[in-house]
Amino acid sequence: MIATLPSILTRKAILTGSTKAPLLNPGLVASSSSDAIRQLASSLHRHTDMPELLPFFQAILLREFRAPAFIGHGVALPHARVASLSQPWFALGTCASPIHWGGRSEQVVRVIFLAATPEGDSLGHLRLLAEIAKFVQDEANLNRLVEARTSSALLAAISEAKRESACLT
């Protein structure tokens, strides 16, 4: 089935329109999942319209306590909604050394997407999470992320992968 042009643009815009180079952190060095979350949350706070860091960080940690965001294949997708945020955003960190996620030694992560979405935008929240989940299902996409050494290379990896999948849809 061939997707229509508007749906291709919409899907591509979900990922590329929800991040920017300062939110992309290749070579993230973190001692634990909470340290990685703290670093990525700070990046979101500094480079978006997120009004306060602490409530977001606490919401992420509470969600992690209840159900760790490990989604397999070395990827974690912690996420929370934020009051007064204008649009969905995500920060991305890739780790040279794997991080044990959620206190379980068999869950190791090298790619972390930290998503923040407006509190009242349930559809936007689900769309962003679904697009990230779909993106990381492709091993080639994950390899491009792990191999990227700069934030602009990470952004290009996301953009290129979306362009390729749009052609195949």
C-alpha distance (Angstrom), angle and dihedral (degrees) to the residues before:
residue distance angle dihedral
M1 . . .
I2 3.80 . .
A3 3.79 115.9 .
T4 3.77 119.4 -132.8
L5 3.79 117.8 -109.1
P6 3.84 94.7 -110.3
S7 3.82 92.3 53.3
I8 3.82 91.2 49.2
L9 3.78 91.3 50.8
T10 3.79 91.9 45.9
R11 3.80 93.7 50.8
K12 3.79 93.0 45.2
A13 3.80 91.0 47.6
I14 3.80 92.2 53.1
L15 3.81 92.6 68.5
T16 3.78 103.0 27.0
G17 3.81 92.1 40.0
S18 3.81 92.5 51.6
T19 3.78 98.7 58.6
K20 3.79 142.5 34.6
A21 3.79 136.6 -164.8
P22 3.85 97.3 -86.6
L23 3.84 88.6 57.5
L24 3.81 93.4 55.0
N25 3.80 114.9 87.7
P26 3.80 117.0 -174.1
G27 3.79 114.3 -172.7
L28 3.81 94.3 25.0
V29 3.81 109.3 -175.0
A30 3.78 112.5 -154.6
S31 3.79 133.3 158.9
S32 3.82 95.0 -150.5
S33 3.78 143.6 -1.7
S34 3.81 90.8 -92.3
D35 3.82 90.4 51.7
A36 3.82 90.7 51.1
I37 3.81 90.5 47.8
R38 3.83 90.9 49.0
Q39 3.81 92.2 52.1
L40 3.81 94.5 46.9
A41 3.81 92.7 43.5
S42 3.82 89.7 52.0
S43 3.79 88.9 51.9
L44 3.82 91.0 51.9
H45 3.79 90.4 48.6
R46 3.82 93.3 49.7
H47 3.80 97.8 44.5
T48 3.82 105.6 35.3
D49 3.78 137.5 45.3
M50 3.84 92.3 -90.9
P51 3.81 101.6 144.2
E52 3.81 99.6 -153.7
L53 3.78 133.1 16.5
L54 3.81 102.2 -159.4
P55 3.84 99.8 61.0
F56 3.82 90.6 48.5
F57 3.80 93.0 46.8
Q58 3.81 91.0 48.4
A59 3.82 92.3 48.2
I60 3.81 90.6 51.5
L61 3.81 92.9 48.2
L62 3.82 91.7 47.9
R63 3.80 90.6 51.0
E64 3.82 89.6 47.3
F65 3.80 90.4 51.6
R66 3.80 90.9 52.6
A67 3.81 97.6 41.0
P68 3.81 122.5 -3.4
A69 3.80 113.4 -128.1
F70 3.81 95.3 -128.8
I71 3.82 106.0 135.8
G72 3.80 99.0 178.0
H73 3.80 136.3 -102.8
G74 3.81 90.9 72.1
V75 3.81 93.8 -59.3
A76 3.80 132.5 124.0
L77 3.81 124.6 -169.8
P78 3.80 109.9 -169.6
H79 3.79 111.8 178.0
A80 3.79 143.9 170.0
R81 3.77 140.6 169.5
V82 3.79 121.3 -108.2
A83 3.80 129.7 -154.2
S84 3.82 114.4 -125.0
L85 3.80 95.8 14.7
S86 3.82 111.2 141.1
Q87 3.82 98.7 -149.0
P88 3.81 142.6 -6.3
W89 3.80 114.4 -73.6
F90 3.77 136.0 179.3
A91 3.77 134.9 -167.0
L92 3.79 119.5 -154.1
G93 3.76 129.2 -154.2
T94 3.78 127.4 -175.8
C95 3.79 117.8 -163.7
A96 3.79 126.9 -148.4
S97 3.82 88.7 -157.1
P98 3.81 117.9 44.0
I99 3.81 118.7 -112.0
H100 3.82 121.9 -141.8
W101 3.79 105.2 -121.9
G102 3.78 128.4 -149.2
G103 3.80 95.3 -1.3
R104 3.80 93.5 -71.4
S105 3.79 115.3 119.8
E106 3.81 93.5 -149.5
Q107 3.81 92.5 57.6
V108 3.79 105.5 80.5
V109 3.78 122.5 169.7
R110 3.79 133.1 -160.4
V111 3.83 98.7 164.6
I112 3.81 122.9 53.2
F113 3.79 125.2 -176.3
L114 3.83 111.1 -170.9
A115 3.81 109.3 -164.9
A116 3.80 128.1 -163.7
T117 3.78 120.9 -177.2
P118 3.79 134.2 178.0
E119 3.79 112.4 -85.7
G120 3.80 94.9 -121.9
D121 3.81 97.7 42.8
S122 3.80 104.9 89.2
L123 3.79 93.2 157.8
G124 3.81 92.6 50.0
H125 3.81 89.5 48.2
L126 3.80 92.6 52.4
R127 3.81 93.6 43.2
L128 3.80 93.2 52.4
L129 3.81 93.3 47.4
A130 3.81 91.5 46.2
E131 3.82 93.1 49.6
I132 3.80 91.9 48.9
A133 3.82 91.1 47.6
K134 3.80 90.6 48.5
F135 3.81 91.4 47.3
V136 3.82 94.6 52.8
Q137 3.81 93.4 48.2
D138 3.81 87.4 76.3
E139 3.81 110.2 81.6
A140 3.82 91.2 -154.2
N141 3.81 89.9 58.4
L142 3.81 91.2 51.3
N143 3.79 91.7 48.2
R144 3.82 91.0 51.7
L145 3.80 90.1 52.0
V146 3.80 95.0 48.2
E147 3.81 92.0 46.2
A148 3.82 94.6 49.1
R149 3.81 112.5 105.5
T150 3.82 100.5 -174.6
S151 3.77 135.7 44.6
S152 3.79 90.4 -116.0
A153 3.83 89.2 53.6
L154 3.82 89.4 51.8
L155 3.80 90.5 50.3
A156 3.81 90.3 48.8
A157 3.83 90.5 49.6
I158 3.80 90.0 54.3
S159 3.81 93.2 45.1
E160 3.80 95.3 45.8
A161 3.80 93.7 47.5
K162 3.80 91.2 51.2
R163 3.80 90.8 49.3
E164 3.81 90.9 51.5
S165 3.81 94.0 47.4
A166 3.80 91.0 46.9
C167 3.81 89.4 57.3
L168 3.81 90.9 51.5
T169 3.78 98.8 45.5
